[in-house]
Structures are given as structure tokens and as C-alpha cells.
């Protein structure tokens, strides 16, 4: 895969995938967790709560890794690094919760109409992207 932003974001948006968000914990060690994500334009949007939220509020520098494949022969992925932008607006958080539910196949009539007060989203507009694609070797 290339580091061409358009190609990377096309791949990220191309299907259901999980990624791993790495934040810096209060002890200075990385804290990495698997999460689903949304892609809008040149951004990755990730739902946060608990320790992830506390970590990002303290230090917004993050790393997000997404990969796919069933073996090393077809493994491909991307590492996205940047500074998280917190989405605080309640209506925008509801909109993103609905977009995430749609991505998971939830029917329109069953979309969420609210979000928990302790659930937020971050927007990552990567400042640095690195990719790999072992199938192209």
C-alpha cells in the first residue's frame, strides 16, 4: 500500500475493520485498545470513554493502527499518527453514534437518539501515515 492519503482513506473506508488506538497512560506507558472507527473525508473518528478519554484529555498525541489479512502473505495496514481533536458537541456525538450504528447494519428505526454523557468522539487528521502491504512484495 502507498502513503497516498486518498488511497489510505479509501482503504480505511472500504469495509468493517477494527483498529488499535494507542494513547499515553498516566504512568507514561502506552495504552492500546482495539476499537471500531468511522471515516469521514480526511479524518478517522473514534468513540472514547473511560481510560482512553482520560488519556487523550491529558495528552492528545495518539497513534491508530489498522490492518487486515489472514497471514503474513496478505497482511496490509496503516499506522496513523496525530493529535486528537475532541468532539464535545452533543448533537455531533449523536450524529456520529448513528453513523457508527448504520455501519454496523442497525436499521434506521433502531438508531440511537442519545449518547451517554461520558462518551465522546475524537477526530484524527493524521499528520504522519506509514503503510505496508506484503501481498505486493
N, C-alpha and C positions, 0 to 999 in steps of 0.2 A: 504494500500500500504506500501511497505517497503522503507527503506532509501538506499537499494542496488542501487548503481549508474546505473548499467546496466539496471535494471528493470525500474527505473525512466526515463532514457533516451529512453528506448523502448516505454514507455507510452507517453512521450512527442512527439515522432516522429510518433506515430500511427495514427494521423489524424489532420484535421484542428482544431486548437484551438487558442484561444486568451489568452493572459496573461496580467498582470498588472505590469508595470515597476515602481518601486519606486526609485527616486533619491532625493538628498537633494537640495532644492531651495536656492537661495541667502539669504533668510531670516532665514535659518536654519530649516524650516519646510519641511516635506516630500512632494514630488510632485509625485503623482501616476497617470498613464495614461494607458488605455488599448491599446495593440499593438499585431500585429501578430508576429510570430517568426519562425526561422528555427532551425533545429537541425542538427549538423554535429559532428559525433564522440561523444566526451565528452563535447561539447560546445553548448550553445544556442546563436544564432545570432539575433540581434535586430537592426532594422533601426532607426536612430536618426536624428533629425533636431531641430531647434528652441530651446526652453527652455530645453528640455531633453538633447540636445547636450551640451548646456552651463553648465548645472548642472553636467554632467559626466566629462567634462573637468576640472571643478573646484574641484570636489570630486568624484573619480571613484568608491567609495563604493556604491553598488546597491543591490536591492532586486527584485526578479521577482517571481510572484505568478501565477500559472496556476491551474485551477480547472475545473471540469466537473460534470454534474449531473443535474437532474431536480428537486430534492428535497433533504432534509437532509438525507433521507434514502439511496440515492445512490450517495451522494456527495463524490468526491475524489479529491485530489490535491497535489501540492507540492510547497514549498517555497524554492527558490534557492538564496543563498547569496554569494556575492563575489566581487571581484574588476574587473571592466570593463577594457577590453583591446580594445583600439580604433583601427579600421581598416582604415588606411589612404590611402592605395594604391588604385589608381583609378581603375585599371583593376580588382582588387579583389572586389571592390564595385560593378562594373558592373556585375561580375560573381554572386555575391550574389543577386543582383536585379533580374537577370534572374532566379536564383533558386527559389526565392520567387514567381515570376510570374508563373513558372511551377507548384508550389504547389497550386496556385490559379486556375490552369487549363488553363492558357494562351497558345495558340498554339505556336509552335516553331517559325513560321514565324512572329509572333507578339511580340516576346520577346524584352525587352528594349535593346538598343545598347549603351545607355549612362545613366549617373546618374547626377542629379543636383549637382553643386559644394558644396552646403550646406548640402547634405545628406551623412551621414556616417553610418557605422555599428559598433556595439560593439560586442565583443565576451565575453561571460560569461562562465568561467570554475568554477562552484560552489565550494566554499570552505566549505559550510555548506548546507545541504539539510534536510528539515523536510517534512514529508508527512502525509496524513490522507486518510482513506477510510472507510466511515460509512457503506457501504454495507457489509463489512466483520465483522461487530460487531455481 
